[in-house]
């Protein structure tokens, strides 16, 4: 008996995609790319971009709502980044054969997005397409495609600063701190990929032609010490490398550092839609040297603008930081940011008496009441050599060692304090001390920062409270920071002990 062998050749459908030179994933583009609307957006954009349209009545309501401002122009720009099919039908024969006398040919029609069947197809570039994305922090089973689902950092925080002393950014605007991926329980990872801890953020953005982005960041993403580049590097290295959907493997035809560009573009895009200054001002909360506000007033104003409560941070009784919380439907690059409540209780401001200090206040002038008047120091003067003893919960718990870290066992470092301007500098055996990326640090490469004393405790800027992730134990050291950062919630102060 003659055996029959059937061979089935399945045609490969290649998708030809023309990607605009610069597709910024703003809220307008995200609305069109949302999984629930993508099919409608593809259909609409296929006709919308074929001729001039100015009337918003011809634009879907979801696009009008998301593409504020010049709606027609923004929708046209977003549509240029949406894949639309200009398809032609090609027919490929699929043959099954047994012998030269027993054969048949069947034609199978497939749709190709190439304009001509003989043209060379181009492959998609940019972030991976997510056709059925899930909302982060809402899964009930483990999802393995971490290019379309943010995990474990499923809650994204857009954080903002109000720097009044020293002042940064415009006097009528908050500034960007960063974009952080928190776990859904409020914990977080940091510095997740040492191989992608870049030290040339400006150069990376310039290489992609992002001059407008850089110009904006130079105004609204500021370091209070004036080293913006170092601050941007810190934010990317600590937080950006921990966003799963920004992994290089999540890109088609990955080109070096393109995920860095996406990180900063997305953070800036979110920030532009979160005008904290206006939200507070609309509720009668404006910077003042005399008026204070309650926590409820501030929270209510920001909740009304965001739709959900936010995290509010204070330092020395002064409002200085706001964290907006989101879950993400799909990837950070192309998904939809969905406002949500904080993933834990993090606000640290008092219930009443919160100051909202204006930026760029003139320096205070001293007035002498008599020729023999002298100032009365508060606490032990920081001068000469001494230890920096740590106090938390009213008890002495260790001290600072030479690198500037908090330690509870071993020998305290000897610091040298020297008068400088309105305060003093500190130096250990490791080198000058300063606040680097928000943390107390002593190292040979540092420029000596200016510290002061408030009620006898070491102070920086306007606060004598520092923060750490935990009280050190055994051989474990803890970095100390000038502001809370998610889990850095243990308050500690440092008092000079002359030696």
N, C-alpha and C positions, 0 to 999 in steps of 0.2 A: 504494500500500500504506500502510496506516495504521501509523505508527511507534508503538512502545510506550515510555513513560517510566516508570520505576519509582522511587518515592521511599521510602526507608527511614528512618524516624525512630527513632533509638536512644534509649531512655529513659535518663535520668541518675539514677544511684543516689546519693542524698544520705544521708550518714551522720549520724545524730543522736547526739550525744554529750553526756552530762551529766558534767561534770568537777567533782570535789570542790573545795571552796573552797581547800583546802590539801593538795596531794599531794606530800609530801616524798620524793624518790627515795632512800630508804634501801635497805639490802641486802635487806630483805623484799620491797619493791615491785620492786626490780631482778630478784629471782629469779622473780617471777611474770611480769614483762615480757620475760624472756629469750626470744629467738626460738624456741629449741628447746622451750619450755614454754608459750608464749603461748596456743596453741590449747587446751591442757589447762586453763590458768588461767582462760580465758574461760568454758569450760564449767563448771568447778568453782565459780567465783565467782557464776555466774548462779543457782545453787541455794543456795550457802553464805550469801549475804546475805539470802535470803528468810525465814530463821527463825533463832532462837538456836541456836548450836552451841558446846559447851564441850569436847567430847572431841577430843583431837588425833588419835585413830584415824580420824576422818572427814576429816582434812586430808592432802593429798598429802605424801609424805615430803620432797620438795624444799622445800616451803613450811615444814614443821616445822624443817628444818635451818637455813633462812635467817632465819626469824622467831622469834628466841630471846626468852626472857622469857615474857611473857603471850602465848603463841602464838596462841590464838583471837582475842584482841583485836587483835593486830598484823595477823593475816591478814585480819580483817574490815575494818580500816582500809585495807590494801593493796587488797583487792577493790573497795572503793568508788572506787578510782582506775583500775580496769580496765574497759574498755568491754565491756558485755554487751548482747546484742541481745534486745529485747522486740518481736519482729517480727510484723507482719501482712502478709498477701499482698495486693498491689494488682495489678490487671490493666489494662494499657494497650494499646489497640488499635493495631496497626501496619498501615497500609493501603497496598497497591500499586494504582495506577490507570492505565488506558489511555484509557478513555472512560466515559461515563455508563452504557453497556450492558455494559461488561466490567470489573467491579471485584470484588475480594474483600477480606475483612477477616480478619486473623489476630491472635489474642490471644497476647501474650507475657507470662508471669508473671515478676515481679521481686520480690525481698524487700526490704522497707524496714524500717529500725529505728525509724521513727516509730510511735507507738501508734495513730495514725489517719492514713489517706492524705491527708486534707485539712489536716493540721496543718502549720505552717510549720517546715521543718527548721532545726536549729541546726548550725553548722559546728564542727569540732573546734578547740579552742584549746590553747595550750601547745606544747611541743616537737613537732617533726615525728615521725610514727610511722615506725619503721624495721622493716620486715617481714622482711628478709633481711640482717641486719647482718653485717659482716666484722670480724674481730679485728685491731685496729691492729697495725702492724709485722709482719704476717704475709701481706700481699698480695704476689702475684707480678706483677700488672699494675696499672696506674694506675687508681685508683678516683676517679670524678669527683664522686660525691655526698658532699661533705665535711660534710653535716649528719648523716650516719649513719656516718661513718668519720673518725676523728681523724687528720688529716694536715696539715702535716708533723709536728706535735707528737704522735706516736703513742704515746709512753711517758709516762704520767702519774705524777708523783712526789708523794706526800704527805709533806711534810717537817716535822720536829718539832725544837723547841729544848729544851735544858736550860740555863736561865739561872740561874746561881748568884751571879754578881757583876756587876751588881746582880741580885738575885733577882726573878723574876716567876712568877706563877701559884702554884697549891698546891704545898706542899713534897713531896707524894707523887704528882706528876703532871708529865709533860712538857707542853709547850705547842705550839700550831700555829705553824709558820712559813708554809707556803703550799701551794698545789696548782699544780704546774708541768708544762707540756707540753714534754718533751724530744723532739728528733728521735730516730729509732730508732738513730742512730749516736752518740748522746751529746751532740751539739751542740744548740743551742736558739736560738729567736728571742726577742726581747724588745720590749715596747711596740709591738704590732702595729697599733694603731688609735688614733691621737691623738684622733679625734672621740669616742671612748668612754673617755677617761681621766678618770674622774669624781673629784670632790673632795667628795662628799657621801654616802659609803657608808652611814653611820648613817641619814641621812634617807631614802635609797632603801629600806633594809630596813624602816624604820618605815612608809613609805608602803604597803608590802605587808603590814603587820600582823605582822611577824616579831619581835615583842618577845621571845619565848622564845629565838630564835636569837641576838639581840643580847645578852641576859643571859648566855648561854653563852659567847659570844665575849669578853665583858668579863672573864671568868674565865680562859679557856683559849686565847685568841688575843691575846697580850700583846706590847707593845713595851717593851723594857727601859728606854727613856727615858721611858715613861709616856704617849706619844702614840699610843694604839691606832688612832685614826681615820687618822692619817697612814700608819701601817704597813699598815692594810687597803687604803688607796688605792694604796699602792705595789705590793702584791701583785696587786691586780686589774689595775692599769695595766700592769705589767711582764709578768705571766704570764696572767691571765684573758683579756686581749684576744687572746691567741695560740692559744686553744683553738678549733679550727675549728667544732666542733659547737655552740658558744655564740654563733655569729654571729646577729644579729637575723633574718636571712633563714631561719634554721632553725626559726622559730616560726610556728605558725598564729595569725593574729590578733594579731601581736606588739604588746605594750604596753611602753612605755618602761622600759628597764633591767631587765626581768625576767630577763635572762641573768645579771645581777649577783647576784640573789637565788639563782639556781641554783648559781652558782659557790661562794658561801659555804655554802649548805646542803650541797652535795656534799662540800666539804672537811671540814666539821664532822662529817658522817655517817661519812666514812672514818676520821677521827681517833677517833671514839668506839669504833670497832672495833679500834683499834691502841693498846692500853694498854702502852706501852713500859716504864713503871715496873714494872708487874706482871710482864711478861715477863722483865725483868732480875732482879727480886727472886726470882722462882720458881727462878732458877738460882743464887741466893746472891749476886747482884751488887746491892749496896745502896750508897747514898751514904755516904762515909766520909772522914774527914780523915787517916786513917792507912793504910788498905788501898788497894792499887792492883790493877788487873786487866790481863789480857792481851787483845790484840785478838781472839784465837781464842775466849776465854771469852765476850766480848760478842757477837761475830758468831754463835756457836753458839746462844746464848740467843735472839737475835732471829730467826734463821733458823728455829728450832723453832716460834716463834709465827707467823711470816709464811708459812712454807713455802718461801721462797726467800731467798738472801742479800740483805742490805740495804747501803746505803752509810752508813758511820760516819765522823763528822767530829770532830776534836779541835782545840782551840786552846790553845796553851801547855801541852800535855801533858794537858789536861783534856777529858773527853768532853762534847761540847756540842751535837751534832746527829745526827739519824738521818733517812735518806731511804728511804721504802718505794716500791717500783717496781711499776707495773701496766701491762698493756695493757688496752684497753677493747673489748668486743664491742658495737658500736653507738655511740650518742651518749653523751657524758658525763652528760647529764640522765637518760636512761632505760636506758642500757646496763648491762652487767655488767663490773665491775672484776675483772680476772683477774691475780692476783699473778704476778710474773715476776722474773728476775734483773736487776741493774743493766745499763744500756746502755753500760757502759764501766767502766774501773777508776778509781774516784773517791775511795775511802776514803783518808784521809791520816793516820790515827793510827799511832803506833809499835806495834811488836809486843808490847812489854811496858811496864809502869810507867804505865798509863793511870789517871789520877785521876778519880773520880766524886764531885765535891765536893757536900756537902749545901747546900741552899738556906737562906737566912736565918740564916747563922752570926752570932753576936755580933761586933761590931767588936773587933779586937785592941786590947789595952791595952799601952802602952809602959811599961817598967820601967827606971828610971835606976839604974845601979850606983854612981855617985858624982856628987857635985855638979859635977865638972868634966868629966863624960863628954860627948862630942859624937859625932854620927853621922858615918859615913864615906860620902860620896856615891859612887855607882857611875857612872863615866863622867863626861863633861862636864856640868855643871849646865845645865839649861834655864832661862835667865834673861836678860832683856834682849833684844837683837836678834841674829838668826842665820839661817843657812840650814838646811834639812832635806835632807841628802844621802842619796841612795838607794843601798842596797847589796843586790845579789842575786848568788848564787853566789860570794860572797866578794869581789866587785869593785864598785867605785863606778860606778853607771850612772845619771847624771843626778841629779835632785833634784825636790822639790815646787815647783810654781809657785803663783801667788797664789790660784787657785780651789781649790787642794788636789789638783790632778791631777799625775801623774808625767810628767816630761818629760826627754828626754835631750839636747836641743839648746836653745840660747838661754840666757837669764839666769835664775838661781835667784831665787825670791821671798824678800824679807826678812820674816821672821816676828818677832813680838814675843811673848816668853814672860813671863808674870807669875804669881807664886806665888798659889795659891788652894787653901785647905784642905789635903788630903793630897797634892796634886799641883800642877799649873799649867795655865793657859789659854794658848791660842795665837791670835794674830790676824794676818791678812795685810792687804794693801791692799784686799782685797775685803770684809773684815769678820771677825767671830768664826768660829773653826773648831770643828767638832763632827762627830760621826758621824751622818749623816743617811741613813736607810734602809740602814744597813750600810756606807756609803761615807764616806771622809774628805772633808769639804766646808768651804769657807770662803766665807761670803756675808753680806751686810748683814742679812738676816732671821734669821740663826742666833742661838741662845743659846749662849754659850761653854761647850764641854764641858770636863771635867776629864781631863787626861792625866797620865801618870806616865812614869818612866824605869826600864827594867829592863836591867841590864848596859850602860847607856849608850845604849840604843836607845829610841826613842819607843814608848810602850806605851799601850794602852787596855784598861780592865778588867784582865785578868790576862795579857795576851799582848803581846809586842813584835813579832809577825809580822803583816804585812799581805799582801794577795793582789791580783793583777791578772790580766787575761786574757792579757797578753803584755808583753814588755819593749818600751817605746815606741821607735819608730824615726822618724827624720826629723821631720816636723811633727805626727806623731800623738801625742796625749796618751792616758794611760790613767788611769781611775779606780782608786783603791785601796780595798779592802774589808777589813773585820776578820774575815771568814770566807770560805771557799771557796763558790762558787755555780756548780756545774757546770763551766764552762770557766775560771773565775777560779782558776787553779792555780799561777801563778807567785808564789813567795814573795819578799817584799821587806821590808827593814827600813830605818828612817830614823834618822840620827844627827845630832845638833845640831852645827853649826859656828858658833861665835860670830863676830860681825863688829863 
